[in-house]
Amino acid sequence: MTDRYARLRLFEHADLSKLAKKRVAIVGVGGLGALSAEILARLGVGQLVLFDYDTVEEANLNRLVYRTDQVGVKKVEAIRGHLRAANPDVQVVSHPYDVTDGRGLKALKEETPRCDLVLGCVDSFAVRLFLNAMCVQSRVPLIDGGASDDGVNGSVHVVIPGKTACYRCNRPALKDSSVAPPVRRENGGACHFTSLPTTMAVIASLQCQEGLKVLLGFGSVAPFLMYFGLEGRLERVDWKRDPACGTCGRRRR
Amino acid sequence: MPLRIRDYGEAHLKTDDDLFYFLQCATVATPGEPAWSDRAAEEVYALDRFIEYLRFLEKNEWISIRPTSAAKSRWTGKVRNAGKEWDIELVLKDSYPHVPPACRIPELMHYTDRKVDDGVLGLRICDMHMEKTYWWDDHASLALYLKREVSYWVQSVVKDMREKGWL
């Protein structure tokens, strides 16, 4: 009988069996996070801690993992069974709450320092910055992933507190006169963006690939990866830390 | 003695940058933390300065809002445009000011798709657009949020409604 990790044991760059002792939090299990959770589960990461207050909607079904019969079910509950079926060795802890408020915030504050890695798979810039600050404070690596509004591009940002640029570094500050004024919205402005399962799968894979390197210490971690789907191009950016960054800088204002 | 916009004078207050001096808070504290009372006082100060700015310089007092919960985590008031007036509510999550407030203008939200479902607080106005020129940080105040986000949202939704003959 072949065991499930047979092919992973042949991997020469690191000992993947060490993943069984790792604890990874995934904030947001939508189009991106659900796929990242499945990849990590199949790799044999010991414990996955999932956060998402949302429920599965029909509009989510164009992406991977969730099924039609799960519409209306909390995402963290829907994916729990899926992950268990994919790999019963993995322990799944689920928090069906908003990480910026009440029980979710409390759970995030408790869970973050206990994790070896946090994957940010959220759709809001505000929550990205919030997670970034939380991880920098707890000195836990964060890997943020996201896709562009048009669905074909994406990026993965690796934040290793004290080593790589955090998510706030190099962002224009409020007092910076280069910040463009808010755009006066005239027409349109629908608040739903497109989401392609293909792009999501690329970004989830890149996010987990960098996650493996961070967890097991092999290869060269890419601080920032940009994926351009229309051109089929991947670009690595070695962002430098901002010494005056409001979140991680040594000369914080 | 805290500066007032009237004292600062029209001669000095010409650009958004000048106004930002008044609309930022020094204290960073969430509603559950001991320093929140300081932050809440700074929020009220910033809001007063903003209203003063609207009254004396813009001559258009389109917003009036005050804290209506003991913890000052819920602010309610009125927003005005095109001779009409609507209820407005700002709700601060436990992680405020690390994340912006959630804003609801129920009557206007009924007529537009520019809203998002928070899942926790329910429907709120869509502030996803602010992400293009993301300016929010821990020192930004509710007054600044009203100026840089809510005012544009209201203007654009009212414009849409007028064009469609709903107003």
Chai-1 contact restraints between the chains, C-beta under 6 A:
chainA,res_idxA,chainB,res_idxB,connection_type,confidence,min_distance_angstrom,max_distance_angstrom,comment,restraint_id
A,Y53,B,G119,contact,1.0,0.0,6.0,A-B,restraint_1
A,D54,B,G119,contact,1.0,0.0,6.0,A-B,restraint_2
A,D98,B,V120,contact,1.0,0.0,6.0,A-B,restraint_3
A,T100,B,K93,contact,1.0,0.0,6.0,A-B,restraint_4
A,T100,B,S95,contact,1.0,0.0,6.0,A-B,restraint_5
A,T100,B,V99,contact,1.0,0.0,6.0,A-B,restraint_6
A,D101,B,K93,contact,1.0,0.0,6.0,A-B,restraint_7
A,D101,B,D94,contact,1.0,0.0,6.0,A-B,restraint_8
A,D101,B,V120,contact,1.0,0.0,6.0,A-B,restraint_9
A,G102,B,D94,contact,1.0,0.0,6.0,A-B,restraint_10
A,L105,B,D94,contact,1.0,0.0,6.0,A-B,restraint_11
A,L105,B,S95,contact,1.0,0.0,6.0,A-B,restraint_12
A,F125,B,E131,contact,1.0,0.0,6.0,A-B,restraint_13
A,F125,B,Y134,contact,1.0,0.0,6.0,A-B,restraint_14
A,A126,B,V99,contact,1.0,0.0,6.0,A-B,restraint_15
A,A126,B,P100,contact,1.0,0.0,6.0,A-B,restraint_16
A,F130,B,H98,contact,1.0,0.0,6.0,A-B,restraint_17
A,F130,B,V99,contact,1.0,0.0,6.0,A-B,restraint_18
A,L174,B,W135,contact,1.0,0.0,6.0,A-B,restraint_19
A,L174,B,D137,contact,1.0,0.0,6.0,A-B,restraint_20
A,V179,B,W135,contact,1.0,0.0,6.0,A-B,restraint_21
A,A180,B,T133,contact,1.0,0.0,6.0,A-B,restraint_22
A,P182,B,T133,contact,1.0,0.0,6.0,A-B,restraint_23
A,P182,B,R148,contact,1.0,0.0,6.0,A-B,restraint_24
A,P182,B,Y152,contact,1.0,0.0,6.0,A-B,restraint_25
A,R184,B,Y152,contact,1.0,0.0,6.0,A-B,restraint_26
A,R185,B,S156,contact,1.0,0.0,6.0,A-B,restraint_27
A,G189,B,R114,contact,1.0,0.0,6.0,A-B,restraint_28
A,A190,B,D113,contact,1.0,0.0,6.0,A-B,restraint_29
A,C191,B,R114,contact,1.0,0.0,6.0,A-B,restraint_30
A,C191,B,V116,contact,1.0,0.0,6.0,A-B,restraint_31
A,C191,B,C126,contact,1.0,0.0,6.0,A-B,restraint_32
A,C191,B,M128,contact,1.0,0.0,6.0,A-B,restraint_33
